[in-house]
Amino acid sequence: MQQHNGDDMEGSMESPNLEFEYGDTDNFTAELSELYSYTEEPEFSLNRDYFEEDFKNHVKGRRWKQLSMEEQRAYVMRLLDALEFTDRDKRLKVARAILYLAQGVFDECDTETDVLYWSRHNVFLLFDMGIFCALLELLSMEIDNNQACSSAVRKPAISLADSTELRVLLSTMYLMVETIRVEMEGDSPERKAARQAFKTELGSPLYNGEPFALLLFTMVTKFCSMNAPHFPMKKVLLLLWKTVLFTLGGFEEVQEMKVRMRERLNLPALPEDSIKVVRNMRAASPPASAMELIEQQQQQKRGRRSRRPLVKQDSLDTYNERDPFKNDDARDEEDDPEDVDSGIEGEVDPLDRDVIIQPPPPPPPLQPPTERVSFPKGLPWAPKVREKDIEHFLESSRNKFIGFTLGNDTETLVGLPRPIHESVKTLKLHKYVSIAEVQIKREDELQQCPMTMGEEEVEETPAEILYLGMLPSLSQYVIALLKLLLAAAPTSKAKTDSINILADVLPEEMPITVLQSMKLGIDVNRHKEIIVKAISALLLLLLKHFKLNHIYQFEYVAQHLVFANCIPLILKFFNQNIMSYISAKNSICALDFPHCVVHEMPELTAESLEAGDYNQFCWRNLFSCINLLRILNKITKWKHSRTMMLVVFKSAPILKRALKVKQAMMQLYVLKLLKIQTKYLGRQWRKSNMKTMSAIYQKVRHRLNDDWAYGNDIDARPWDFQAEECALRESIEKFNTRRYDKNQNSQFTPVDNCLQSVLGQRVDLPEDFQYSYEMWLEREVFSQPIQWEGLLQAQ
């Protein structure tokens, strides 16, 4: 996928499309294997030994698979009782035995399929017997274990051993959540009912009056405040992500909920299914190599037409952005240094320079047109127009032709020429009213007429319950997640004051051989990648669900993300050689679960570790990149102040480098981010990037009168950005106060003016009041002079 310096140019031009299918998660086996670090591998046999030891004492001469269902239930019940041991070590042994059952009693299995079958069977059995609630109680005890927290804070170096109990509990809970969450074709009605019951249970405020996700969020903030550095953060984040995914629903469920909500609000159906449109898109060709650019330039200087009949997409941009004859100082900083392998510096690679003097290779054969056409006809997206756009269009037209405006009136067309009538008709034909616009309008009415509109009926959806639970500490949760994302980003440098996210990957004894060091290095990189994957997916899910539930819930989370520097953080993440990040091979297949517990362990060598797997790309890294781009899109869309942040942080060259990744969905979200800032980047940038402009036109949805390509839009004028954010914040605070502050309506409470009913009300006095009653009478009544004349005059 990534062409190195000495590769021939043909290979660099024809990098293959990445066969990547975006979804809620990776395949089930990959999601299970990512739960465990490679340093945890010896613990698999430990779990088995504790189970076998206990099982042989209670079930003589038979194995787990040979027991009847009733016998298995009886044994699990015995384990459940044993979890209540006061002795910590005994309790840990029982928890390990339960984990071994959830892992699929692998010692009795011959194949990976067999392990997964028994894991699924056992997990449903454990859930049915109430193991999850028992584990939850133990987890709460471990979180509140101040002795473990204080000893971890004092330790100079934290290792796997400090989080043993937590890791066992979290692993079992993760296996239960993930296994029950994933539907299988052959699931019985009982299993379907169990799934629904578990989903409701996790999303309801059953655990100490709050959803289970809130407990995990508390663990994240406690870890980031340095009060519990031994918490195994990767496992916590994975479990938190899967819990939110299970209780709120994945991307396809969000789409279905959106369709149903539009029906309920009597809005027109969506013009297309965005998930299907994106899946059918084809990627654009990556930027051309340095050699092509030099050759093109030499041919242009000689005044000859290029020999190559087809110039690859983006090659023009690259050529304009790195003209060898331009002075470096004169070159615009936004221009993107598009080299094949150098990352950010923008120099032609020394080996590429050597290639330049060689004779050029023959031109590549013409591709058949079917290869390049993504869609049979037209553009992939139906254009959209907002009510505001029609109002702006009519305002400017009336000013031009009549000399005055009619405010928000979009119906009266008197005095306007015929072409304007046609334009308005076309705009109205593509008018799109979003759910958010309806919610904002409704909220304004509730704010203006609280008495007339009455109480709002708020549906108790899982998203609503989660938002209500997160609301008091939402800013802390957002900051903690971004801190972890920063610590796990490959571009971050290790600092002494940064949080240590490697507590659940570093072994007690550090490696002494080169092979052990290589293995640990791979493990650490993999660990960081999984953390990025979990956080990016979690944040995106929260934004999507809150946006659908109520736009101001989404805006509240988005604003906290912006204030916590999420925009520069994501841009910093992409300011690396993104091709090498996506093709990184930080995995050792032989050590992945369940492969490692079924097959004999091959001898690992430095060569086999360096070779890695044979995949074209790393699924989790590509998934993380797309998620981060989607988050950036969500928090900047329609926000001019945040779009200007993209411009100020010089995001254009960083984003353009990401277009090298030949994956349609990733390219789409990069192009969206480039589109919203083109009018701020200046004419020279647009002139130098015509191929990118063309790609935006082909792939991104059109807003009919959005003048994004030319910068003549009213919104491109100087803007009071601070006022925009303040106004939004004020609207959010009004919404949160009206809906969630129970004391705010005290001024509207009716007053009882009847003397008899007021005196007849029962007043609950404190128990100790009767002892001091006489003193109180003396002090407050008898010793206070009463001005009877004053009272009569006041009448």
Sequence and secondary structure as in RCSB ss.txt:
>XXXX:A:sequence
MQQHNGDDMEGSMESPNLEFEYGDTDNFTAELSELYSYTEEPEFSLNRDYFEEDFKNHVKGRRWKQLSMEEQRAY
VMRLLDALEFTDRDKRLKVARAILYLAQGVFDECDTETDVLYWSRHNVFLLFDMGIFCALLELLSMEIDNNQACS
SAVRKPAISLADSTELRVLLSTMYLMVETIRVEMEGDSPERKAARQAFKTELGSPLYNGEPFALLLFTMVTKFCS
MNAPHFPMKKVLLLLWKTVLFTLGGFEEVQEMKVRMRERLNLPALPEDSIKVVRNMRAASPPASAMELIEQQQQQ
KRGRRSRRPLVKQDSLDTYNERDPFKNDDARDEEDDPEDVDSGIEGEVDPLDRDVIIQPPPPPPPLQPPTERVSF
PKGLPWAPKVREKDIEHFLESSRNKFIGFTLGNDTETLVGLPRPIHESVKTLKLHKYVSIAEVQIKREDELQQCP
MTMGEEEVEETPAEILYLGMLPSLSQYVIALLKLLLAAAPTSKAKTDSINILADVLPEEMPITVLQSMKLGIDVN
RHKEIIVKAISALLLLLLKHFKLNHIYQFEYVAQHLVFANCIPLILKFFNQNIMSYISAKNSICALDFPHCVVHE
MPELTAESLEAGDYNQFCWRNLFSCINLLRILNKITKWKHSRTMMLVVFKSAPILKRALKVKQAMMQLYVLKLLK
IQTKYLGRQWRKSNMKTMSAIYQKVRHRLNDDWAYGNDIDARPWDFQAEECALRESIEKFNTRRYDKNQNSQFTP
VDNCLQSVLGQRVDLPEDFQYSYEMWLEREVFSQPIQWEGLLQAQ
>XXXX:A:secstr
    TTS HHHHHT         SSS HHHHHHTTS GGGTHHHHHHHHHHHHHHHHHSTT  GGGS HHHHHHH
HHHHHHHTT SSHHHHHHHHHHHHHHHTT GGG SSHHHHHHHHHHHHHHHHHTTHHHHHHHHHHHHHT HHHHH
HHHH SS  GGGGHHHHHHHHHHHHHHHHHHS  TT  HHHHHHHHHHHHHHHSTTBTTB HHHHHHHHHHHHHT
TS TTS HHHHHHHHHHHHHHHH  HHHHHHHHHHHHHHTT    SS HHHHHHH         HHHHHHHHHHH
HTT   S SS  TTHHHHHHHT TTS TTTS TTS    SS TTS    HHHHHHHTS          HHHH SS
SSS SS  BB HHHHHHHHHHHHHHHTS   TT  S  TT  HHHHHHHHHHHHTB   HHHHHHHHHHHHHH H
HHH        HHHHHHHHHGGGHHHHHHHHHHHHHHH TT    TTS  TTTTTS SS   SHHHHHHHHHHHH
HHHHHHHHHHHHHHHHHHHHHHHH HHHHHHHHHHHHHTTHHHHHHHHHSS HHHHHT     GGGSTTHHHHS 
     HHHHHH    SS HHHHHHHHHHHHHHHHHHTT HHHHHHHHHTTHHHHHHHHTTS  HHHHHHHHHHHH
HHHHHH HHHHHHTHHHHHHHHHHS  BTT  TTTT SGGGS   HHHHHHHHHHHHHHHHHHHH TTTTGGGS 
    HHHHHTS     GGGGGGHHHHHIIIIITS   HHHHHHH 
